[in-house]
């Protein structure tokens, strides 16, 4: 049911919502409660924080149209209430990539130091009985 709700919401946003505040929205996921009474729609928006804020307002104002389309498209006895949440996965993925890049540079630095390193003591620090 979540997949169907996601498809319906994406189609309604693309074809029916004509709000000028609406940015380039991608519906990434939809999750429903076990009783199918509430749907949480996750979305991403291309742009900066002001575009994201405008898009959030546009989606909130179009929530009734979207909810009625979900009710018609799913055929459920009770149309689920809808909540929109900005998906943080792309930002988190970007942050992880930056952290991994810093780790790669630090690793290269350690390898460069290790190539020039020498032993702190003797080359063979163990005692041998022959001596």
Residue pairs with C-beta under 8 A, 6 or more apart in sequence:
1 32
1 36
1 74
1 76
2 29
2 30
2 31
2 32
2 39
3 30
4 73
4 74
5 30
5 32
5 39
5 41
5 70
5 74
5 80
6 27
6 29
6 30
6 41
8 69
8 70
8 73
8 74
9 27
9 30
9 41
9 66
9 69
9 70
9 82
10 26
10 27
11 69
12 65
12 66
12 69
12 70
13 22
13 25
13 27
13 59
13 62
13 66
16 65
16 69
17 58
17 62
17 65
17 66
19 58
19 61
19 62
21 54
21 55
21 57
21 58
22 54
22 55
22 58
22 59
22 62
23 45
23 46
23 47
23 51
23 52
23 54
23 55
24 45
24 46
24 47
25 43
25 44
25 45
25 55
25 59
26 43
26 44
26 45
26 46
27 41
27 42
27 43
28 42
28 43
28 44
28 87
28 89
29 41
29 42
29 87
30 39
30 40
30 41
30 42
31 39
31 40
31 42
32 38
32 39
32 40
32 80
33 39
33 80
36 76
36 78
36 80
37 78
37 80
37 81
38 80
38 81
38 82
38 83
39 70
39 80
39 81
39 82
39 83
40 82
40 83
40 85
41 82
41 83
41 84
41 85
42 85
42 86
42 87
43 55
43 59
43 84
43 85
43 86
43 87
44 86
44 87
44 89
44 90
45 51
45 52
45 55
45 86
47 55
52 86
56 84
56 86
59 66
59 84
60 84
63 82
63 84
66 82
67 79
67 80
67 81
67 82
68 79
70 79
70 80
70 82
71 79
